[in-house]
Amino acid sequence: MIDTTRTGIDGLDEILNGGIVGNSTTLVSGNPGAGKSILCLQFIYNGVEDHDEKGIYLSFEEDTEDLQEAAESLGFERWGDYVENGDIKVYDKQELLRENDFSSSLDLLLDDIEDAEYDRLVLDSLTMFELFFEDETEKRTYLLKFTDILKKNGLTTLMTNEQGAVFPETEIGLENYLTDGNIYLIQTPTESG
């Protein structure tokens, strides 16, 4: 039987036959506003709240305070407590750029991942992540290194991106090959808007 990691999201775990495959990397794609970041916040929060699984949230778009505000607006009132006690570790854009170059910051992050006991990780977003690399080869190398280290350390990972935005020169981007599964979110209009 395949080991799964429950997301805690109503309906999604049932669709996924119990959750996301454990120790895997799943790409969460969709247009802006489709709910990618909300899904990821819920994945990290529910891991701590319901399953005693620590999480890391890498945000290339939001700072720590904005993430906490977003989490609390979704009803995740203990987000700040979990961050404070270390159950949730947030690396925001300021922290990820604390070194002179992004490669050094990424190396420090990878060292932290190898040294700590975490079960879940979110990278939000690959679209912003790729902007830190001038060279396509360097970008691909770091993505491969990153996903290998996550797998080696047993993390169940969600990575967000806008469909086709990371490697636009290919119809099916490299990000699809680096991940073990894909969730594509579609925003559908309702009668109320």
C-alpha positions as CSV (number, residue, x, y, z in Angstrom):
1,M,0.0,0.0,0.0
2,I,1.3,3.5,-0.9
3,D,2.0,5.8,2.0
4,T,0.0,9.0,1.7
5,T,0.1,12.4,3.4
6,R,-3.3,13.8,4.1
7,T,-3.8,17.4,3.0
8,G,-6.8,17.9,5.3
9,I,-8.7,19.6,2.5
10,D,-12.3,18.5,2.3
11,G,-12.8,16.4,-0.9
12,L,-9.2,16.5,-2.1
13,D,-7.9,13.6,0.0
14,E,-10.8,11.5,-1.3
15,I,-10.0,12.4,-4.9
16,L,-6.4,11.5,-4.2
17,N,-7.2,8.2,-2.6
18,G,-6.2,9.2,0.9
19,G,-3.9,12.1,0.2
20,I,-0.7,13.1,-1.6
21,V,1.9,10.3,-2.0
22,G,4.3,10.6,0.9
23,N,7.9,11.7,0.2
24,S,6.9,13.1,-3.2
25,T,6.9,16.5,-4.9
26,T,3.6,17.6,-6.4
27,L,3.2,20.6,-8.7
28,V,0.1,22.8,-8.0
29,S,-0.6,24.8,-11.1
30,G,-3.3,27.2,-12.1
31,N,-4.0,30.8,-13.0
32,P,-3.6,33.7,-10.5
33,G,-6.5,33.5,-8.1
34,A,-7.2,29.8,-8.5
35,G,-6.3,29.0,-4.9
36,K,-2.8,27.6,-5.1
37,S,-1.4,29.5,-2.1
38,I,-4.6,28.8,-0.1
39,L,-4.2,25.1,-0.8
40,C,-0.5,25.3,0.3
41,L,-1.2,27.2,3.5
42,Q,-3.9,24.7,4.4
43,F,-1.5,21.8,3.6
44,I,1.1,23.1,6.0
45,Y,-1.3,24.2,8.7
46,N,-3.3,21.0,8.7
47,G,0.0,19.0,8.9
48,V,0.8,20.6,12.2
49,E,-2.7,20.9,13.6
50,D,-4.1,17.5,12.7
51,H,-1.1,15.2,12.0
52,D,1.8,16.5,14.2
53,E,3.9,17.0,11.0
54,K,6.2,20.0,11.0
55,G,6.3,22.2,7.8
56,I,8.4,24.6,6.0
57,Y,6.9,27.4,3.8
58,L,9.1,29.1,1.3
59,S,7.5,32.2,0.0
60,F,9.1,34.2,-2.8
61,E,6.1,36.6,-3.0
62,E,4.9,37.3,0.5
63,D,6.7,38.2,3.7
64,T,6.1,36.4,7.0
65,E,3.6,38.9,8.3
66,D,1.5,38.8,5.1
67,L,1.5,35.0,5.2
68,Q,0.3,35.0,8.8
69,E,-2.5,37.5,8.0
70,A,-3.6,35.3,5.1
71,A,-3.5,32.2,7.2
72,E,-5.5,33.8,10.0
73,S,-8.0,35.2,7.5
74,L,-8.6,31.6,6.5
75,G,-9.3,30.6,10.1
76,F,-5.9,29.2,10.9
77,E,-5.7,31.1,14.2
78,R,-2.7,29.2,15.6
79,W,-0.4,29.8,12.6
80,G,1.5,32.5,14.5
81,D,2.0,30.2,17.5
82,Y,3.2,27.4,15.2
83,V,5.7,29.7,13.6
84,E,6.9,31.0,17.0
85,N,7.4,27.5,18.4
86,G,9.1,26.1,15.2
87,D,6.4,23.7,14.1
88,I,6.1,25.9,10.9
89,K,9.3,27.5,9.6
90,V,8.7,30.4,7.1
91,Y,11.4,31.5,4.7
92,D,10.1,34.7,3.2
93,K,11.5,36.7,0.3
94,Q,13.7,38.8,2.7
95,E,15.2,35.8,4.3
96,L,15.8,34.0,1.0
97,L,17.7,37.0,-0.2
98,R,19.7,37.7,3.0
99,E,23.0,36.6,1.4
100,N,24.7,38.5,-1.4
101,D,23.5,36.1,-4.0
102,F,20.5,33.8,-4.2
103,S,22.6,30.7,-4.7
104,S,24.2,31.2,-1.3
105,S,20.8,31.6,0.3
106,L,19.5,28.5,-1.3
107,D,22.5,26.5,-0.1
108,L,21.9,27.7,3.5
109,L,18.2,26.7,3.1
110,L,19.2,23.3,1.9
111,D,21.5,22.9,4.9
112,D,18.6,23.8,7.2
113,I,16.4,21.2,5.5
114,E,19.0,18.5,6.0
115,D,19.6,19.5,9.7
116,A,15.9,19.7,10.8
117,E,13.0,17.4,11.3
118,Y,10.3,18.5,8.9
119,D,7.7,16.4,7.1
120,R,6.1,18.9,4.7
121,L,7.4,21.7,2.5
122,V,5.8,24.3,0.2
123,L,7.6,26.3,-2.4
124,D,5.4,29.3,-3.4
125,S,6.2,29.9,-6.3
126,L,8.3,28.4,-9.0
127,T,7.3,31.3,-11.2
128,M,9.2,33.7,-8.8
129,F,11.9,31.2,-8.0
130,E,13.1,31.1,-11.6
131,L,13.5,34.9,-11.7
132,F,16.6,34.6,-9.5
133,F,18.6,32.7,-12.1
134,E,20.1,34.4,-15.1
135,D,21.1,31.2,-16.8
136,E,18.7,28.4,-17.8
137,T,21.3,25.7,-16.9
138,E,21.8,27.1,-13.4
139,K,18.1,27.2,-12.9
140,R,17.6,23.6,-13.9
141,T,20.6,22.5,-11.9
142,Y,19.3,24.0,-8.7
143,L,15.8,22.7,-9.3
144,L,17.2,19.2,-9.7
145,K,19.4,19.6,-6.6
146,F,16.5,21.0,-4.6
147,T,14.0,18.2,-5.5
148,D,16.7,15.5,-4.8
149,I,17.4,16.9,-1.3
150,L,13.7,17.1,-0.5
151,K,13.2,13.5,-1.5
152,K,16.4,12.4,0.4
153,N,15.0,14.0,3.5
154,G,11.6,12.5,3.3
155,L,9.6,15.7,2.7
156,T,6.2,15.7,1.1
157,T,6.3,18.8,-1.1
158,L,4.0,21.1,-2.9
159,M,5.4,23.6,-5.5
160,T,3.1,26.2,-7.1
161,N,3.4,27.8,-10.5
162,E,1.4,29.4,-13.1
163,Q,0.9,26.8,-15.8
164,G,3.6,27.2,-18.5
165,A,5.3,30.2,-16.8
166,V,8.5,28.6,-15.5
167,F,9.9,27.1,-18.7
168,P,7.7,28.8,-21.3
169,E,9.8,27.6,-24.3
170,T,8.4,24.1,-23.8
171,E,4.8,23.0,-24.1
172,I,5.3,20.7,-21.1
173,G,7.8,22.4,-18.8
174,L,10.7,20.8,-16.9
175,E,8.8,21.4,-13.7
176,N,6.4,18.7,-14.8
177,Y,9.2,16.2,-15.1
178,L,10.8,17.2,-11.8
179,T,7.6,16.4,-9.9
180,D,5.9,13.2,-9.1
181,G,2.4,14.5,-9.6
182,N,0.4,17.4,-10.7
183,I,-2.7,19.2,-9.3
184,Y,-4.2,21.7,-11.7
185,L,-6.6,24.2,-10.2
186,I,-9.3,25.9,-12.3
187,Q,-11.2,28.9,-11.2
188,T,-14.8,28.7,-12.3
189,P,-17.2,31.5,-12.2
190,T,-20.3,31.2,-10.0
191,E,-23.7,32.9,-10.3
192,S,-22.6,35.3,-7.6
193,G,-19.4,36.2,-9.4
